């Protein structure tokens, strides 16, 4: 093997070997959709709003994947989101585009500021995992997960694709959740419901966020596991819930009974 072939294998091969461009594209898209599914179903619909119950095998898989992709903890995420609902589009809202500029939304700086507040965690973080796995691994070594995933991507796919996949994994969720759902979703779009906030539905971008950009629908009834109201609204998260319920990994699903007028 020539030195150039060896270099190419290191940069673009890894254990999997070199893939065509569309192979990397499929993996990248699949990675983003699994990540946003985990946040939408587990952290958001299950933990933050108690709209469904996950069996331990699916819940622990979700916890592990979140740890591999983010440095924040589950308790921080849930607490900040619950505070958002408590003060939505008011001055104390930790991530409202009406009180935080676009750069704070894009880089989730306002979210991180709220997550560092012990009072926010104490008041809004109840009911999140607190077992030995959370205390001794996920919370105690919160930054280890993204290091493990980064090394794994490089070993599997080579340096260049591995770093690209790692960057997608650690940046996609903050951009979609903070800038997309809580930024765009409170500025642009249409409203099915007359809520006391500025939440809106952004259907063209919604598939990228697992249904989370049906945001006005969600704010009308946060404890509903199904975000779509109209026949033409598409909630990918509800498709996942239906599947996991069918195989017995999700139970006690709550949905609203009828669309609001």
C-alpha atoms as one frame of an Amber mdcrd trajectory, in Angstrom:
protein
   0.000   0.000   0.000   1.406   3.395  -1.001   1.783   6.248   1.435  -1.072
   8.078  -0.322  -3.401   5.106   0.009  -2.528   4.819   3.687  -3.175   8.524
   4.227  -6.500   8.278   2.400  -7.525   5.317   4.573  -6.713   7.269   7.735
  -8.525  10.403   6.599 -11.579   8.851   4.937 -11.610   5.140   5.743 -11.615
   4.030   9.345 -12.921   0.612  10.268 -15.940   0.998   8.004 -13.903   1.946
   4.952 -14.482   4.714   2.462 -18.127   5.333   1.497 -19.710   7.114  -1.471
 -20.906  10.653  -0.788 -24.508   9.541  -0.517 -23.510   7.003   2.150 -22.116
   9.765   4.355 -25.238  11.843   3.648 -27.566   9.045   4.761 -25.577   8.503
   7.955 -25.529  12.243   8.725 -29.291  12.626   8.210 -30.039   9.484  10.228
 -27.837  10.760  13.048 -29.678  14.085  13.266 -33.098  12.458  13.213 -32.311
   9.904  15.934 -30.838  12.641  18.142 -33.789  14.981  17.786 -36.170  12.043
  18.310 -34.478  11.253  21.627 -34.829  14.836  22.848 -38.394  15.237  21.601
 -39.767  11.969  22.964 -37.719  11.427  26.114 -36.594  14.769  27.485 -39.490
  16.837  26.206 -42.689  14.818  25.915 -41.891  12.213  28.581 -39.851  13.962
  31.301 -40.697  17.645  30.970 -44.445  17.250  30.357 -45.317  13.695  31.478
 -47.223  13.097  28.244 -46.006   9.497  27.978 -44.054   6.852  29.879 -41.029
   5.051  28.442 -39.936   1.572  29.410 -36.446   1.533  31.008 -34.689   0.053
  27.957 -35.790   2.933  25.713 -35.338   5.554  28.421 -31.784   4.416  29.166
 -30.920   4.291  25.468 -32.147   7.887  25.205 -30.116   8.939  28.233 -26.975
   7.350  26.810 -27.382   8.948  23.385 -28.011  12.372  24.921 -24.836  11.982
  27.008 -22.872  11.132  23.857 -24.059  14.262  22.090 -24.334  17.062  24.692
 -22.472  18.404  27.727 -25.607  19.556  29.542 -27.455  17.169  31.851 -30.996
  15.890  31.528 -32.011  17.761  34.666 -30.682  21.019  33.245 -32.530  20.558
  29.961 -35.834  19.690  31.616 -35.588  22.462  34.223 -34.845  25.176  31.672
 -37.654  23.988  29.435 -40.168  23.981  32.272 -39.107  27.504  33.203 -39.663
  28.488  29.585 -43.275  27.320  29.853 -43.705  29.104  33.183 -42.558  32.468
  31.779 -43.030  31.954  28.060 -42.214  35.123  26.102 -41.845  37.111  29.302
 -38.654  38.686  30.593 -37.811  35.636  32.749 -38.152  33.228  29.820 -34.675
  31.636  29.479 -34.915  31.404  25.691 -37.391  33.791  24.103 -36.422  35.671
  20.911 -38.336  38.670  22.261 -35.794  39.137  25.064 -32.633  37.436  23.729
 -30.839  38.360  20.519 -30.284  36.007  17.601 -26.722  35.116  18.612 -27.808
  34.161  22.122 -30.441  31.914  20.560 -28.080  30.418  17.964 -25.396  29.514
  20.507 -27.893  28.732  23.308 -26.102  31.133  25.676 -29.302  32.159  27.467
 -30.165  28.484  27.960 -26.725  27.764  29.431 -27.005  30.730  31.785 -30.307
  29.445  33.164 -28.934  25.892  33.408 -26.150  27.099  35.715 -28.645  28.575
  38.191 -29.125  26.167  41.161 -32.547  27.661  41.890 -33.775  26.873  38.398
 -32.675  23.257  38.838 -34.222  23.019  42.296 -37.590  24.480  41.326 -38.050
  23.011  37.855 -35.870  19.898  37.769 -38.000  17.549  39.868 -38.668  14.045
  38.606 -35.592  13.698  36.414 -33.288  10.664  36.737 -31.185  10.623  39.906
 -29.971   7.013  40.026 -26.359   5.858  40.325 -25.916   5.886  36.551 -26.883
   9.544  36.445 -24.786  10.528  39.464 -21.661   8.511  38.661 -21.529   8.810
  34.879 -23.923  11.072  33.017 -23.750  14.052  35.396 -20.364  13.503  37.018
 -18.609  12.996  33.670 -20.843  15.129  31.486 -18.073  16.016  29.013 -16.783
  12.478  28.628 -19.673  11.479  26.364 -18.820  13.807  23.497 -15.170  12.687
  23.700 -16.235   9.036  23.465 -18.491   9.745  20.491 -15.824  11.811  18.738
 -13.203   9.089  19.044 -15.722   6.468  17.958 -16.664   8.393  14.819 -13.002
   8.868  13.861 -12.211   5.183  14.411 -15.230   4.061  12.404 -15.165   6.509
   9.493 -11.737   8.143   9.424 -10.614  11.580  10.530 -12.491  13.818   8.083
 -15.938  12.115   8.069 -15.568  11.315  11.788 -15.011  14.947  12.750 -17.886
  16.031  10.480 -20.273  13.532  12.094 -19.126  14.639  15.538 -19.723  18.309
  14.721 -23.192  17.457  13.424 -23.953  15.561  16.619 -22.881  18.265  19.073
 -24.303  21.270  17.175 -27.542  20.027  15.613 -29.610  19.858  18.777 -28.751
  23.337  20.139 -29.327  24.931  16.730 -32.639  23.174  16.102 -33.948  23.498
  19.673 -32.713  26.951  20.666 -32.520  28.858  17.387 -35.168  26.860  15.517
 -37.970  25.852  17.882 -37.594  28.549  20.534 -36.394  31.252  18.145 -38.114
  30.881  14.784 -41.051  29.124  16.466 -41.828  32.263  18.466 -41.415  34.720
  15.598 -42.658  33.268  12.314 -45.434  30.969  11.181 -49.145  30.514  11.753
 -51.264  29.949  14.848 -54.037  27.395  15.328 -54.615  28.496  18.916 -54.983
  31.814  20.668 -52.338  31.234  23.342 -51.071  34.023  25.658 -47.608  33.802
  24.090 -46.082  34.215  20.626 -45.684  30.524  19.785 -46.190  29.604  16.125
 -46.218  26.566  13.836 -43.497  26.404  11.175 -44.553  23.497   8.970 -41.843
  23.742   6.259 -39.074  23.202   8.841 -40.986  20.868  11.124 -39.610  17.527
   9.800 -36.131  18.687  10.830 -37.290  18.962  14.446 -39.337  15.773  14.946
 -42.592  17.721  15.159 -41.329  20.309  17.635 -42.012  23.191  15.252 -45.731
  22.582  15.585 -44.964  24.861  18.473 -48.220  26.759  18.860 -50.080  23.448
  19.018 -47.717  22.306  21.769 -48.126  25.480  23.802 -51.908  25.127  23.663
 -51.693  21.803  25.517 -48.123  21.005  26.649 -49.081  17.686  28.228 -50.315
  16.223  24.944 -47.902  13.751  23.346 -49.276  14.480  19.875 -48.396  17.880
  18.422 -50.322  17.798  15.142 -53.888  19.129  15.092 -54.833  19.481  11.442
 -54.937  16.605   8.956 -52.150  18.192   6.906 -49.819  18.815   9.853 -47.051
  16.229  10.189 -45.566  15.263  13.555 -42.733  12.743  13.033 -42.500  12.337
  16.806 -46.038  10.972  16.886 -45.002   8.380  14.305 -42.160   7.286  16.582
 -44.516   7.178  19.577 -47.002   5.042  17.653 -44.239   2.610  16.702 -42.731
   2.364  20.181 -46.183   1.944  21.691 -46.870  -0.889  19.255 -43.695  -2.742
  20.301 -44.423  -2.123  23.983 -41.684   0.416  24.785 -44.019   3.381  25.411
 -47.149   3.400  27.570 -49.617   5.847  29.132 -49.776   8.196  26.158 -51.896
  11.310  26.568 -53.258  13.233  23.581 -55.734  16.076  23.195 -59.131  14.933
  22.045 -59.848  17.410  19.245 -58.296  20.364  17.429 -58.886  23.826  18.837
 -60.887  26.214  16.740
